[in-house]
Amino acid sequence: MNQDDIERLIRKIRSNGHEVWIAGPVSPEAIAGLESLIGSQLPSSYKAFLAAYGGLGIYDSFVSGILDNDPSRMEVGGLYADTMFLREDASEIPSSLLIIDDSGSEEYS
């Protein structure tokens, strides 16, 4: 799915009277900060998504990202926070994988 597809989906959902949550675009510096935190490069398509949306929620489906231009923010919906939380909670998750869906978590304990 590319950015045009995402925009069409957002317009269609909103035209049907439903809400779409968008965290807000983030800076290249925030994206670089996230890459530094996780210790690896992100795919260019995901970096483009972050630059445009930061994070996205449609119905009960969410794509984790960067909240308030702060990649280290430890809150549900942030890729770094969701990844760290679920790695602690489920030790079988390989350290090479990132969590881009908070799996319905309401808060961190």
N, C-alpha and C positions, 0 to 999 in steps of 0.2 A: 504494500500500500504506500503510495507516495503522498506528498503534501496536497496535491490537487484532490486525490481521493478522500483524504481526511477532511478537507474543506467542504467537499460535497456532502459527506456524511454528516458533518456538523450542521450544515444548512438544512438538510432534510430532517434531522432529528428536532432541531429548533422549530422548523415550520410545522411540525406535528405537535407543538406545544410542550416539548420536553426540555429539561435543562441539560446543559453541557458545561462541565467544570473545566476551566483552563487555568493552569497555574500562572501562566504568563511567560512571555519570551525571556530567554536568559542570554547573558553576554558570552562572548567567546572565552573570556577569562574564567567565568563560572564553569563552563564546560571543561576547560583545561584543568581547573581545580578539582573537578570530579574525577577526571582521568588520573590525576596525581593521587587522590585519595584511594582509588581502587587499584592503582598500580598497573593500569593497562590502557591502551587506546580503545576508544569506542568506535563502532562502525559509523561511517559517514552519514548513513541514513538516520541513525539515532541522534547524531549530533545535529542534523538538520531539524529533526523533530524537536529536540530540546531548544534550539535557537528560536523556533517558531512558537512553541506551546509551553515549554517547561515541564509540563505534565498534563494529563488529560483524563477526565472521567465522564463516561457516558453510561447512563443507567447505573448498574452495579459493577461495571467493568472499568478498571483504572490502569493507566500506564504510568508507572512511577517515573520521576524525573528529578528536577531541581526546583525547590520551592524558594520563592523570594530571592532568587539569584544567589542563594547560599548552598553550595553543594554539600556542606557538612552538617546542615540542619538535621537534627535527629527527630524527625516527625514522620508519621505515616504519610506516604505519598512521595517521599524523597528516595531516590534510588539507593543512595549510600545507606540511609537509615533502614530501609526495608531489607536490604541485603545483609547488613550487620545483625539486625534483629533476628531474621530467619536463620542465619548461620548459627547464632547462639541457641536458638530454639530447636533446630534440626541439624544435628552434627553430620548427618549423611549428605548434606548439600556440599558438593565440591567447592573449594575456594575459588576455582576458576569461573564459576557461574555467578551472574548478577541477577538480582530479583527485580523485574520490572513490573510486577503486579503484587500489591501488598496482600493478596489472598484474603481480603476481607478483614484484616486486622483493624481493630478500632483504636487501639493505643498500645504503647509499649509498657511492659511491666518490668 
